[in-house]
Each structure stands twice: as C-alpha cells, then as structure tokens.
Amino acid sequence: MSQHIKFIEHRIPRGDGSVYSREYEGAGPAFVLMHGFPDNLGIWDDLIPYLVAKGRRVVAFDFQGFGASDKLPGANYSFKQQLGDLEAVVSKLDLGKIIPVAHDSSGMATLNYALAHPRDVDSVIMLNSAYNEESTDFWPEMITLFATHSLQRLAVAVAQSPEQFAWLLKWQQKKFVDAMPEEQKPHFIASIGTLITDNFVVQPGAGPAFVQLAAQFFEENARNAQQQSALKALDVPVKLIWGKYDPYITVAVAERRKAQLKNASLTVIPAGHWLQADEPAQVAQAMLA
C-alpha cells in the first residue's frame, strides 16, 4: 500500500479552505492522480507503489469536499472548482509539465485542464472516466437520481436520511461488484468498498460535495460536448486505459472517446470500474509504456 512509501504532505490554499495532497518524489513529468464522485485519493494506493518503483514522480490529491481536503460548512462545489483545485496543485507544487490521470468524474477536470493548458501537459491518461457523454447513457442509478432535475425532491429526501442514503450506497456498490470477476471481488469489498463507505459515513463526510456535483453531472457533460472541435484538435497523446467489466462507463464509452481525439490509444484491462485497485500492475504497465 502507498501509505508505507515515503511521501510529502501538502496543504494547498484554495479560497477559504485548502486541498490535501501527497507528493512522491521521482523523475519525469509528474503523474497527477485524481479521483471521482464517491471516493478520494485512497483509490490509488495499490497503484502508486508500481509507479514509484520505476522512479516516477507522483502526486495524488483530494478535491475539496472529499477525503482529507477541507469540507467547509455551506461550501459550494462544482466541476469548475475541481479544475481550479488541479490548477492550484500544479502551481503550488511547481510541477511544470504534468500527466493528469483521470478516473470516474475527474475526466472533466483532466481534459479541460489539457484544453486550457496544452503546453503544460506531457500526455493525458483516462481510466474509466466521463467527459461529454449523453444523459441517455446508462449511468449509475445513484448518479442518475441526483442528476435528474425532475427527481430532485426525492434525491434530497434520500440524502437527508442517513439510513436511506447508506442503503442506496450499498446497493450501488453491489451493482459494480456483481459485474466483476469473482477473484477480484474480495479485495474490492475490503479496500475500495470500505473507502467509499467511510468517505460518506465518517464525518465530516463527502455527502454535500457528492450531492452538488452529481446534480451538475448532465449539465457538465453538455457543456463539454461544446468543446468537440477543440478536443479533436488537441495535439496531446491520450492513453485510455479501461476496465472491461465496468457495467456503466463501458469500453464502448472509451471507443467513442478515442474517436473524438486526435492522438489516442486504448488498452482494455480485465478489471472493473476501479481497475487501478483490481489490476494495479497491468494499469501501471500501460501507464508507463
């Protein structure tokens, strides 16, 4: 686990709060690892040792509202704010040219950073992540509930009930687990499953950030769809590394993303949505290739 590897902790000022990050010393453009809706930087714990063992510099951080970053009362969270968190990490740590690494909803910040700062990006890596998908695609039901405006009152009621929210969270996790190979399930349940649960249950939790960001999910996809021509012109290598057994952000999503990009490759890994925990050695090999 990456906790046993030496790292430097940073608190990076962002508005009234701060962003928590871990820096692992090494060479080359830094891999900047980002997380998605339901989790935090702990999703990279299984992968980081493989990257550090190859002498690479790695930075992982929690977006505001998640993990060890600040969760201020009444804070407003957005995808624009997450892009700002990434920019602050890069600037404060003086990372220079980076390799942003996306997973899940951090695909938004990753590609938008590359579009805004193409000269500061060596390449881009995306693991089972969203950017400009259709609202009619088959998304996790928990996301669809909070992202659908006509269901907003129901979603708020669920979010305000710890018992109902916990049940929904457990039910959604099972959908991901059911699609995974049997041999990968125990590790997921013990590691990622526990991490996600603690992310919401241990207070102050990530509930407010999740609810706000999920409510903006379809709108952010629609905004990003307007970047299609800029995306096609982006002259930066993009590695798409995809878990084959993700029941929602499927390989078909990756193939569509590849077609939208000028310089993209696709590697499919026999793993689920959290492929960096399911098959970290294979993911590291693809990242380092």
N, C-alpha and C positions, 0 to 999 in steps of 0.2 A: 504493500500500500504506500501511496505517496507521502503519508504523514511521517514515515520513517526515513525519508530522504530530506536532506537539509534544504530549507527554503528561507527566504527573507519575507517577512510580513510587511505590508504597507497599508496605510490608511490614506486614501486619496480624497481630498476635499471635493465635494460636489454640492453646491448650493449651501443649504443649512446642514447637510449631512455629509457622509463620506462613503466611499466604496472600499471594501476589503479585498485585498489581492495577495497572492503568493507568487513569488518570483524564484525560479530555479535557475541557477547560473549555468551558462553554457555558451556555445558559439552559434553563429549563423543567425539569420532573421528569426526573431522570437516567434514561436507558436503561441498565439494568444487564444486561450480556450474559453469559450462561452457556453452558458447553459440555457435551458429553456424554461417554459412556464412552471412546471411543478417541482423543480429541483434546485440545485445550487452547484458550486464548483466541485463538490464531492463526487459527482458523476465521472470525473476524470481520474480518480485515484488509482484505478487499475491500469490506466494507460500511461500516465506520466513516467513511471519508472523505466519504461521501454524507450521513451524519448530522451530522458536524462542519461540513460546508459550509453546512448550514442553521442553524448556530448552536446546536445542541443539545449538552447535557452528556451525556457517555457514560462509563461505567465498564465495564471488562472485567476479569475475574479468573480465575485458575486455582484450581479446587478443590484442596485438599490431596491430594497424591499424583500430581498432574498438572502438566505444564508447568514453570513456574519456582517453583511453591509447594513447600514442604518435603515431602520423602519420607523420613521418619524410619524407621530400621530397626525392624521389628516393629510399625509403626503399624497401628491398626485403622481401617478406612474403612467408612462407612455412608451411607445417604441422610439419616439424622438429622444426621450430621456435616456433610453438604453444606448442609443447611438452616442449620445453625449457622454455616458459613462465610459464607453470604449475609448472615445477620443481623449478623455481625461486620463485614463490609464496609460495610453500610449505617450501622451505628452509628459505626464508627471514622472514616469519611469524612463523617459528619454529613449524609447525603444527604436526610434527611427523606422526603417522599413520592416514590416511585420508580415506574418502569415496568420490572418484571422481564421479561426476554426469555429464553425457553427455547429450547433445541434438544436433540433426542435425549433422553437420560435426565435432563437438568436440568428437564424438565417436572415432575418430582417436587418439587424444591425450590421451583419457581416457584409452582405452585398451592397448595402447603402454606404458603408464606410469605403468599400472599394471604388464605388462610383464617385464619391466625394473626394477621395484621396488616392487616385490611381498610382501616383508616383511614390506613394508611401507603402504600397502593397507589393510584396515579392510574388505571392500567389495566394489563392483562396482555397480553403478546404471546407466542404459542407458534408456533414453526416446527418442523414435523415432529417432534413430541415425544410421549413416552408419559406416562401418569399412572395410569390404573386399568384397563389393558387385560386381556383374558383370556389366560391362559397358553397357550390353544389357538390364539391368533392366530399368523400366520406371521411369526415374528421372525427376525432374522439368525441364521444357523446357529451362528455363533461365540458369540452370546449364549445361545442355547438350550442349547448344550453345557455352558457353565459354570453356567447357571441350573437345570439338571435334576439333582436330587439323585441319581438312580439312575446318572447318568453322572459323578459327582464324581471317582471314581478315574481315569477316563480323562482328564477335564479337567485334573486336577492333573498327570498324566503329560505331557500336551501342554504345559502351562505351564512345566514344569521342563526341557523340551527346547527350546533356542533355535531349532534348525533346524525342528522341527515347529510351534512357535508362529509363526515367521516365515512358514512355508508357509501356515498357516491364515489368518493376517492378510492375506497377498497374495491368497489365494483369495477371502476375504470381500470385499475391496475390489473385485475383479473383478465380483462379483455386482452391486454398486452401479453400477459403470461401465457394465456391459452394458446397463443399463436407461436410461441417459442418452442424450439427443440427441447425435449424432456431433460437432456443433460445440462441445459443452461438455466433451467428454472430455479433450482435451489440457490445458486449464487445470486440471481436477480432478487429473489424474495428476501434473502438475508442482507443484501447490500443496498441496491437501488430502491427496492420496495420500502425498506426501513428508512432510508434517507428521505424519500418523498413524504412519507407519513410524518416523520419528525419535523420536516420543513413547515408543515402546517400546524401540527399539534403543539410543538414546543413554542411557547410564547416569549417575546412577540413573534408571531408567525408570518408566513408569506401570503396568507389569505387575501389581505387587501390588494397587494400587488397583482396576485393572480386574477382576482375578480376584475380589476380595472383593465388589465392587459387583454384578458380573454374577451371582454366586451368590445375591444377595439380591433380584434383579430381580423374579421372580414373586411373592415374598412381599410386596414393597413395593407392587406393583400390587394385591394382595389387600387390604392394609391401606388403601390409598387408596380402594378400592371401598366401604369402610365410611363414607366421607365424602360419599356421594352426595347425601344430603339437604342437607348444608351447602353442597355445590358448587352445587346448584340454587338455593339462597337467596343465594349470593354476589352482592351488588349492585355489581359492578365490571365495567366493559367489558372484554371479552376479544377480542383480534384473533387469529384463527387464519390464519396465512399459510403455505401448504402447497406443497411441491414436487410437481408432478403425477407425476413419474417415479420417485418413491421406491418400490422394489419391496416394502418391508416396512411402514413406517409410512405407509400409503397415504391417499389422500383419503377413503376410507371411514372411517378412524380419525378424521379431522378432522370429518367429518359427524356421527359418533357423539358426539364431544366437544362439538360445537355444540349438540346436542340435550340434553346434560347440563347446560348452562349457561343462566343467566337472561338474560344480555346479551352474546351472542357474534355475531361476524361471521366469514365465511370468504372468503379470497382465495386462489385457486389460481394458482400461478406455473408456467410451462413450464420446470421445472428438476428436478433430482434431490434427494436427501436433504439435501445441503449447499447449499441454494438460495441462501443468503447469499453464497456464493462463485460459484455458477453465474450468477445474475442479480441482482447486488447493487443495481443501480439500481432494478429493479422492486420488490425487497424493501423498500428504503428508502422508496420512494414509498408503499407500502402501510402501512409503519410510521408515516409522517409524516402520512398522510391524516387 
